[in-house]
């Protein structure tokens, strides 16, 4: 790997990322997802507890001169009864919200709340999808919102690869958004990725080359796009998906700024630097004050698979001074 640094683009410096797993309840049962992501066994936080932590995040960000950027996933967050009110609360305070959803909630839900979103990542799960037309209609609602980014991940199950590709091609024709053919990983949702599913050389090439029709919207991009500095000094702009699909996400031995630029929150309310969960929990949403690390950690993970983890600033050595914004 010729990369020397992976850093936030300028938009990212003004936001503090909170990737929050809100609920284990989901109407899908995908075979490649760990049961904890859909079995509903972990009790979902109350609306009051969630709002109390949001207050702490806003206070933390205000002291740093930043705004919070929340990314909510599950489970299927749109099925939480209080989630719409929660979105509106954060939106009215000036925070940004991005959600990960399977798009199965009603068109009425999306029409009502899409204006509160900064972005949505819609996941197409070929095993569980009940209505492809409904999925596309939801995507069109999100794509039409001038203040929200839309991204679609097509989860590429190897034995149904051609079916997934056909749907991605249809969406590219009918929806203006970015689209990624998402490779699957063993161990997803268990806290430890053990490797990619097996794909043919041809399938790997298709996943790397496929693109959607990404529109240009005048809204910030807090996460997802990185500046990659190579050892020869050249700098290129890459998305987290670009790095993932190219297999360039082994940062073992690098200094990682997860926990400084962003945190993750588990279903139980524990706070970690990143979804690799190395170094153990660094706090809880129930703590009186949000106190987080000021120094990077040395990566010990061979596969950085989650987008928010990939998007934390990383360097082969400690060349990024404390508090610097690049």
C-alpha positions as CSV (number, residue, x, y, z in Angstrom):
1,X,0.0,0.0,0.0
2,X,1.5,3.3,-1.1
3,X,-0.7,5.5,1.1
4,X,0.9,7.6,3.8
5,X,-2.1,9.4,5.2
6,X,-5.9,9.4,4.9
7,X,-7.4,12.7,6.2
8,X,-10.7,14.5,6.4
9,X,-11.6,16.8,3.6
10,X,-12.2,20.4,4.7
11,X,-16.0,19.9,5.3
12,X,-15.3,17.1,7.7
13,X,-13.2,19.4,10.1
14,X,-16.3,21.4,11.1
15,X,-18.3,18.4,12.3
16,X,-18.0,15.8,15.0
17,X,-19.3,12.4,13.9
18,X,-21.6,10.2,16.1
19,X,-22.4,6.8,14.6
20,X,-25.2,5.5,16.8
21,X,-26.8,2.0,16.7
22,X,-30.3,2.9,18.0
23,X,-32.3,-0.4,17.8
24,X,-31.9,-4.1,17.2
25,X,-35.4,-4.3,15.8
26,X,-35.6,-4.9,12.1
27,X,-38.2,-6.3,9.7
28,X,-35.5,-8.1,7.7
29,X,-33.4,-11.2,8.6
30,X,-30.5,-11.1,6.2
31,X,-28.2,-14.1,6.5
32,X,-25.1,-12.0,6.3
33,X,-26.1,-9.8,9.3
34,X,-25.4,-10.9,12.8
35,X,-28.6,-11.7,14.7
36,X,-28.0,-8.9,17.2
37,X,-28.7,-6.5,14.3
38,X,-32.3,-7.7,13.9
39,X,-33.5,-9.9,16.7
40,X,-34.7,-7.1,19.0
41,X,-33.3,-8.7,22.1
42,X,-31.6,-5.5,23.3
43,X,-34.0,-3.0,24.7
44,X,-34.2,0.2,22.7
45,X,-33.3,3.4,24.6
46,X,-36.2,5.7,25.6
47,X,-36.7,8.9,23.8
48,X,-35.8,10.8,26.9
49,X,-32.4,9.0,27.3
50,X,-31.6,9.6,23.6
51,X,-32.4,13.3,23.9
52,X,-30.3,13.6,27.0
53,X,-27.3,12.3,25.2
54,X,-27.9,14.5,22.2
55,X,-27.8,17.5,24.7
56,X,-24.3,16.3,25.8
57,X,-23.1,15.9,22.3
58,X,-24.2,19.5,21.4
59,X,-22.4,20.8,24.5
60,X,-19.2,18.9,23.6
61,X,-19.3,20.2,20.0
62,X,-20.0,23.8,21.1
63,X,-16.8,23.7,23.3
64,X,-14.9,22.6,20.2
65,X,-16.4,25.0,17.7
66,X,-18.1,22.2,15.8
67,X,-21.5,20.9,15.0
68,X,-22.6,17.3,15.5
69,X,-23.2,14.9,12.6
70,X,-25.3,12.0,13.7
71,X,-25.5,8.7,11.7
72,X,-28.2,6.4,12.9
73,X,-28.5,2.8,12.1
74,X,-29.9,-0.5,13.5
75,X,-31.9,-2.5,13.0
76,X,-34.3,-0.4,11.1
77,X,-34.5,3.1,12.7
78,X,-37.5,4.3,10.8
79,X,-39.7,1.9,12.6
80,X,-39.0,3.5,16.0
81,X,-42.2,5.3,17.0
82,X,-40.3,8.4,18.3
83,X,-37.7,8.6,15.6
84,X,-39.4,11.2,13.5
85,X,-39.7,13.6,16.5
86,X,-36.1,12.8,17.3
87,X,-35.0,13.8,13.8
88,X,-36.9,17.1,14.0
89,X,-35.3,17.9,17.3
90,X,-31.8,17.5,16.0
91,X,-32.6,19.3,12.8
92,X,-34.1,22.3,14.6
93,X,-30.9,22.6,16.7
94,X,-28.7,22.8,13.7
95,X,-27.2,19.3,13.8
96,X,-27.0,17.0,10.8
97,X,-28.6,13.6,10.5
98,X,-27.8,10.7,8.2
99,X,-29.7,7.4,8.4
100,X,-29.1,3.9,7.2
101,X,-32.3,2.3,6.1
102,X,-33.7,-0.6,4.1
103,X,-36.4,1.9,2.7
104,X,-39.3,-0.3,3.8
105,X,-41.2,2.3,5.7
106,X,-44.2,4.0,4.1
107,X,-43.8,6.7,1.4
108,X,-45.8,8.9,3.8
109,X,-43.0,8.6,6.4
110,X,-40.3,9.5,3.9
111,X,-42.3,12.4,2.5
112,X,-42.9,13.8,6.0
113,X,-39.3,13.5,7.4
114,X,-36.9,13.6,4.4
115,X,-36.5,17.4,4.8
116,X,-35.0,16.8,8.3
117,X,-32.3,14.6,6.8
118,X,-28.9,15.6,5.6
119,X,-28.6,12.2,4.0
120,X,-29.8,8.7,3.7
121,X,-28.0,5.5,2.8
122,X,-30.6,3.0,1.5
123,X,-29.5,-0.6,1.6
124,X,-31.0,-3.1,-1.0
125,X,-31.1,-6.6,0.5
126,X,-32.0,-9.0,-2.3
127,X,-32.9,-11.8,0.2
128,X,-35.5,-9.8,1.9
129,X,-36.8,-7.1,-0.5
130,X,-40.6,-7.4,-0.9
131,X,-41.3,-4.6,-3.3
132,X,-38.6,-3.3,-5.6
133,X,-40.9,-0.5,-6.9
134,X,-41.4,0.7,-3.4
135,X,-37.6,0.8,-2.8
136,X,-37.2,2.9,-6.0
137,X,-40.0,5.2,-5.0
138,X,-38.4,5.9,-1.7
139,X,-35.1,6.6,-3.4
140,X,-36.8,9.0,-5.7
141,X,-38.3,10.9,-2.8
142,X,-34.9,11.3,-1.1
143,X,-33.2,12.1,-4.4
144,X,-35.7,15.0,-5.0
145,X,-34.9,16.6,-1.7
146,X,-32.4,19.5,-2.3
147,X,-31.0,19.4,1.2
148,X,-30.3,15.7,1.5
149,X,-27.7,13.4,0.0
150,X,-28.8,10.0,-1.2
151,X,-26.6,6.9,-1.5
152,X,-27.7,3.4,-2.3
153,X,-25.8,0.3,-1.2
154,X,-26.7,-2.9,-3.1
155,X,-25.6,-5.7,-0.9
156,X,-23.9,-8.1,-3.3
157,X,-24.8,-11.6,-2.4
158,X,-22.4,-13.7,-4.5
159,X,-24.9,-16.4,-5.5
160,X,-27.4,-13.7,-6.6
161,X,-24.9,-11.3,-8.0
162,X,-26.5,-10.9,-11.4
163,X,-29.9,-10.1,-9.9
164,X,-28.3,-7.5,-7.6
165,X,-26.5,-6.0,-10.6
166,X,-29.7,-5.8,-12.6
167,X,-31.4,-3.9,-9.9
168,X,-28.5,-1.5,-9.5
169,X,-28.6,-0.8,-13.3
170,X,-32.3,-0.1,-13.1
171,X,-31.8,2.3,-10.2
172,X,-29.1,4.1,-12.1
173,X,-31.6,4.7,-14.9
174,X,-34.4,5.9,-12.6
175,X,-32.7,7.6,-9.6
176,X,-30.1,10.4,-9.5
177,X,-27.8,9.3,-6.7
178,X,-24.5,7.6,-5.9
179,X,-24.7,3.8,-6.0
180,X,-22.3,1.2,-4.7
181,X,-22.1,-2.5,-5.2
182,X,-21.3,-3.4,-1.6
183,X,-19.1,-6.5,-1.0
184,X,-20.1,-8.5,2.0
185,X,-17.9,-9.5,4.9
186,X,-18.0,-12.5,7.2
187,X,-18.5,-11.5,10.8
188,X,-20.5,-8.3,10.1
189,X,-22.1,-7.0,13.2
190,X,-20.2,-9.2,15.6
191,X,-17.4,-6.7,16.4
192,X,-14.8,-8.7,14.4
193,X,-14.6,-8.9,10.5
194,X,-12.9,-12.1,9.4
195,X,-12.8,-11.6,5.7
196,X,-14.7,-10.9,2.5
197,X,-17.3,-13.2,0.9
198,X,-15.8,-15.1,-2.2
199,X,-16.3,-13.2,-5.5
200,X,-15.0,-14.1,-8.9
201,X,-12.4,-11.9,-10.6
202,X,-15.1,-10.7,-13.0
203,X,-17.5,-9.8,-10.1
204,X,-14.7,-7.9,-8.3
205,X,-14.1,-5.9,-11.5
206,X,-17.8,-5.1,-11.8
207,X,-18.1,-3.9,-8.2
208,X,-15.0,-1.6,-8.6
209,X,-16.1,0.0,-11.8
210,X,-19.9,0.5,-11.2
211,X,-21.1,4.0,-10.5
212,X,-24.4,5.8,-10.1
213,X,-25.5,9.2,-11.3
214,X,-24.4,11.4,-8.4
215,X,-26.0,14.9,-8.4
216,X,-24.2,18.0,-7.3
217,X,-26.0,19.5,-4.2
218,X,-24.8,22.5,-2.4
219,X,-24.6,20.8,1.0
220,X,-21.6,19.8,3.2
221,X,-20.1,16.4,3.1
222,X,-19.0,15.8,6.7
223,X,-18.0,12.1,6.3
224,X,-17.5,9.7,3.5
225,X,-14.9,11.5,1.3
226,X,-11.3,11.5,2.2
227,X,-8.0,13.0,0.9
228,X,-5.4,10.3,0.4
229,X,-1.8,11.3,0.5
230,X,0.6,8.8,-1.1
231,X,4.2,8.3,-0.1
232,X,5.3,10.3,-3.2
233,X,3.4,13.3,-2.0
234,X,0.5,13.1,-4.5
235,X,-3.0,13.6,-3.1
236,X,-6.2,12.1,-4.5
237,X,-9.9,12.3,-3.3
238,X,-11.4,8.9,-2.5
239,X,-14.6,7.8,-0.9
240,X,-14.7,5.2,1.9
241,X,-16.2,2.8,-0.6
242,X,-13.4,3.4,-3.1
243,X,-10.9,2.3,-0.4
244,X,-13.0,-0.6,0.7
245,X,-13.7,-2.1,-2.7
246,X,-10.1,-1.7,-3.7
247,X,-9.0,-3.6,-0.5
248,X,-7.0,-0.6,0.8
249,X,-8.3,-0.7,4.3
250,X,-5.6,-2.4,6.2
251,X,-4.3,0.4,8.5
252,X,-2.7,-1.9,11.1
253,X,0.1,0.0,12.8
254,X,-1.2,3.4,11.7
255,X,-2.2,6.2,14.1
256,X,-6.0,6.5,13.9
257,X,-8.0,9.5,15.0
258,X,-11.2,7.6,15.7
259,X,-12.5,8.8,19.1
260,X,-11.1,12.3,18.4
261,X,-13.0,13.1,15.2
262,X,-15.9,10.7,15.8
263,X,-17.3,8.1,18.1
264,X,-19.7,5.1,17.8
265,X,-22.5,4.3,20.2
266,X,-23.7,0.7,20.7
267,X,-27.2,-0.5,21.2
268,X,-26.6,-0.6,25.0
269,X,-25.3,3.0,25.0
270,X,-21.6,2.2,25.4
271,X,-19.2,4.6,23.5
272,X,-16.2,3.3,21.6
273,X,-13.7,5.0,19.3
274,X,-14.8,2.9,16.3
275,X,-16.7,-0.3,15.3
276,X,-13.6,-2.4,15.5
277,X,-14.0,-1.7,19.3
278,X,-10.3,-1.9,20.0
279,X,-9.2,-0.2,23.3
280,X,-12.6,-1.1,24.8
281,X,-15.3,1.3,25.7
282,X,-14.3,4.9,26.4
283,X,-17.6,6.1,28.0
284,X,-21.3,5.7,28.1
285,X,-24.2,7.9,27.0
286,X,-25.3,7.9,30.7
287,X,-22.1,9.6,31.9
288,X,-22.8,13.0,33.3
289,X,-20.2,14.7,30.9
290,X,-19.0,13.5,27.6
291,X,-15.2,13.1,28.0
292,X,-13.3,11.7,25.0
293,X,-9.7,10.9,24.0
294,X,-7.4,13.7,22.9
295,X,-4.7,11.5,21.3
296,X,-4.9,8.9,18.4
297,X,-4.7,5.2,18.9
298,X,-2.4,2.8,17.1
299,X,-4.5,0.5,14.9
300,X,-4.4,-3.2,15.5
301,X,-7.1,-4.2,13.0
302,X,-6.3,-5.9,9.7
303,X,-9.6,-5.0,8.0
304,X,-11.2,-1.6,8.5
305,X,-14.7,-2.4,7.1
306,X,-17.2,0.2,8.4
307,X,-17.4,3.5,6.5
308,X,-17.3,5.7,9.6
309,X,-14.1,3.9,10.8
310,X,-12.4,4.2,7.4
311,X,-13.2,8.0,7.4
312,X,-11.2,8.7,10.6
313,X,-7.9,10.4,9.9
314,X,-5.1,7.9,9.7
315,X,-1.3,8.3,9.3
316,X,1.6,5.8,9.1
317,X,3.3,7.7,11.8
318,X,2.5,10.6,14.1
319,X,2.8,13.3,11.5
320,X,-0.5,15.0,12.4
321,X,-0.1,17.4,15.3
322,X,-2.7,17.4,18.1
323,X,-5.6,19.5,17.2
324,X,-4.5,20.1,13.6
325,X,-7.1,20.3,10.9
326,X,-6.0,19.2,7.5
